[in-house]
Amino acid sequence: MALNAAQGSRLAGLLGDHAEQIIKRWADLVAASLRGRLSQAELQSQVQELHRALLVAVEGEGRDLHAESAGELRAVLSELSRSRARRGFTATETAVSVFALKDIVLETMSAAGGGEENLRDFVAYSALIDQMGLFTFESYAKAREELIADQAEQLLELSTPVVKLWEGVVAVPLVGTLDSARAQVVMERLLQTLVDTGSPYAIIDITGVPAVDTQVAQHILKTVVAARLMGADCIISGIRPQIAQTIVALGIEFGDIATKASLADALRHVLKLTGVDAARRNARRES
């Protein structure tokens, strides 16, 4: 429901003529709902910005929230939602900051008096404020989804570290379930580290992986193949008896990929390999 021209003009007059009173009352109502989690100065600033954007919208024929002239109002509501989402406020606390305007408009109109026309106006104003509240709620939900997605990505990166053990050797200690998304992150981080360090050896430790099924094994094999294409050999460590039995039962073949029971065994194996490489380099220098 959109305001007609006369209703928009009357709402603009109401907001403009009683601006100071409306802003103060609005800030007080919002402060009560937030229980002191925002300073009065910050609330006052937010409410003033909302009031100004709404006044500009209805003065500029933005009598519907989706009108072109209501673009600034939508932007202010979106920023309010993003700000509240980042600071941990609930969707209800955020939407109430807009819906509180209904009570203030009703109080102001009642004080001014009026009859049936006032009632029709208030119904129209309420519909506009409902639009604003729902837009705020939707913007908040979208902001929270983006925030959760960012946090999940950060946690995923933290859960898949690639550690440089010493010159020429890196390790990837895996803990928890290895799904497709995490396997992709593991592969990308390992390959990037191999490029950055020029390491010819990588240890993939699966001691912390609770179970290895066909899907997990395929992810590991793809990572090993990708590393080989970069010129690095991989050693898989953490092959416990239960995992070994599962791999045999599933008929999974690791081919010529070196596998070790523990990280310590993998380290000893890599030490031998790097020792051989070092001996070969020294022999070339001496010859």
N, C-alpha and C positions, 0 to 999 in steps of 0.2 A: 504494500500500500504506500503510495507516494502522497506527499502534501500537495494541495493545490496552491496556486499563487498567493491567494489571500492568507491561507494558513502559514505558508512559508514566511510571508511578510510579518504576520503577527508573532511567530516564533522568533524571528530575528529581532523584533522590537522587545520581546520579553527578555531575550538573552542580553541584548545591549543595554536596556534601561536598568536592569537589575544585576548587572555583571558582577559587581563587587560582592553583593549579597549571595548570589548563586555560587560563585567560586569558593567563598569562605565556607558555605554550608556543604558544598560538594566535597571539599577537602576534609571537613570534619567527619562526614559520613564514611568516606573511604578510610580515613585513619582509624575509625572505630572497627571497621571490618578487618583491617590488617594488624590490629593489636600492637601498634608501635614498631612494626618491622621496617617501616620507612620513616625518614625524618619528615617533620612538618614542612620544612622548606622544599624538600624534594617532591612531596605530594602536591604542595601548592603550585610548583612549577609544572608538574604533569597535568594538573587540572586546568590551569590557565591555558596550556597549549591545546588541550581538548576543547575547551570552551571557545578559544579563538578559531580553531579549525572548523568547529560546528557552525559558528556564526558566519564565517566566510562561505561555507557551503550553502547555507539557507539563503544568504544574501545573494549568492551567485546562481540561484535557481537549482542548487544541488539539493532538491527536496526529496531525492531518493539517494540512498547510499551508493548506488551503482552508477549514478549520473557522472558525467565527465567532470563537472565542476566540483564534485565531492572527492576528487583524487587526493587532495592534501589531507582531508579527514581520514580517508582509508590509510594513508601513509602513517599518520599519527597513531591510529589504532593498532596498526601492524607493529610499529616500533614499541609501543607500550606492551604488547603481547610478547614480543621477543625479549624485551628487558625483564619482564616478570618471569618468563620461562627460564632464562639464564640464572636468575637469582633464587630459584626454587619455590616461587609462589605457586599455589594451585590454580587450576583453571577457574574454579569458582571465585577465588579471591580476585582474579584478574577481571572476570566478567562483571562482578559486583561493582567494580570501579566505574563501569559504564551505566549499569542498571540503576545505580543510586541516583542518577539524574532524574529519573521518573518522579521520585518522592519530592525532589526539589522543585521541579516544574509544577507539580500538583500544589505544593505549599504556596508557591509564588502566585499561581493563578487563583487559588482560593482566597488569598489575601486581597487580590485585586477585585474580587467579586465577578459576577457574570452569570449568565443563565445557560440555556441549552447550547448556544454557540460554543461556550467554553468547554462543555462536555465533549462536543464533536471534535474540537481542537485537541483536547487532551488525548482522545482516542487516537487521533492521527499522529500526535507527537510521540505517544507511547509506541506506536508501530515503528516509527523511525528509530527510536532508542532501542527497540528490540532488534532491529536490523544491525545497529551498531554493536550490541552485545553479542549477537550470534557471529558477526564478522570477527570480533575480538576473540571469541572462543575458538573459532576455526583457525585463526592466525596463531593462537597459542598452541593448539594441537600440532600444527605444522612445525612450529618452532621447536616444540618438545621432541618431535620425531627426528628432526635434524640434529638436535643436541644428543639424543640417544644414539643415533647412527654414528656421529663423530666420536662419542665416548667408546662405543663398541669397536670402532676402527682403531682407536688408540690402545684399548686393552688388547686387541688382537696383535698389534705390533709389539706391545710389551711382553706378550706371552710367547713370542717367537724370536728371541734374541739370537743374533749371530755373533759369536765371540771369536776374536783373534787370539789363539793360544800362544803362538810364537810365529816367527817369520816363516811364511809358507804354509801355515796350518790354521784352519778356522774350524769352529765347532758349532753345531746347532742342537742345543738340548731341548727336546720336545717334551712337553708336559700336558696331559689331558688328551681329549679326543681330537683327532686330526680329520676335519671335514674339508670339503672342497674349497671353501673360502679361505680357511686357515692355510691349507696346503699351497694355495696360490701365493699367499703372503710369504710363506716359508721359501718358496722357490724364488720369488722376486728378490727377497732380502739376501738370500744366499748368493744368487748370481751377481747382484750388485756388489756384495762384499768381495767376491772372487775377482771382479773387475777392479775394484778399488785397491785391493791388497796384492793382486797378482799371485794369490796362493794356489799351489798345485794340488793341495790336499784339503779335504773337508770331512769332518766326522759328523755323522747324523746320529745322535744318541736318542733312542726311543725307550730308555729305561722308565720314563714317566708316562708313557702311553699305556693306558690300562689294558687295551686289547687291540689286536691287529686282525682286521678282516680283509677281505679282498679289496674293498675300496681304499682302506688305509695303505695297504701294500702297493696298490697302483699309484697312489699319490707319491709314496716314497720313491718308487721306481722312476716315475716321471721326473722327479727332482734330481735323481742321480744321473739320468740320461741328459737332462738339461745342463748339469754341471760338467759332464764329459764333453759336451759340445763347446763348453768354454775352456776346455783343456785341463780340467781338474778331476782327480780321482776321488771317489767317496768311499768311506768306510762306515758301515752301519753297526752301531754298538747297542747293547741293551737287549740282546736276544735271550730272554729268559726261557727256562724249560717250557713253560706254558705256551709262550708265544711260538717257540720252535715247533711244538706239537701242532698248534693251530695252523702254522704255515704249511707244514707237511700235509695235514689233513685237507687243506684247501687246494693243495697242488700248486702253490705259488712258487715260481722259480726266480731266484735272484741272480742266476747265471754266474758270471765271473766277478760279481760284486763282493768285496771283502766284508764279512760279517764277524762280529766279535760278541762274546757274552757280556762284557762289561766295558765301561768307558776306559777303565785302566788298561784292559787288554788292547783296546783300540789305540790308546796313546803309545803303548809299547810298540805296536805294529807300525805306527806312523814314525816313531823315533828311528826304527830300523830303516824305514824307507828314506827318510830325510838324511840319515847317516850314510846310506848308500849313495844318494844323490850328491852329498857333500864330498864323499870320497872320489866320486867320478869327476867332480869339478876340480878337485885338487890335483887329480892325476892328469887332467888335461892341461892345467897350468904348468905342472912340472915337466910335461913332455913338450 
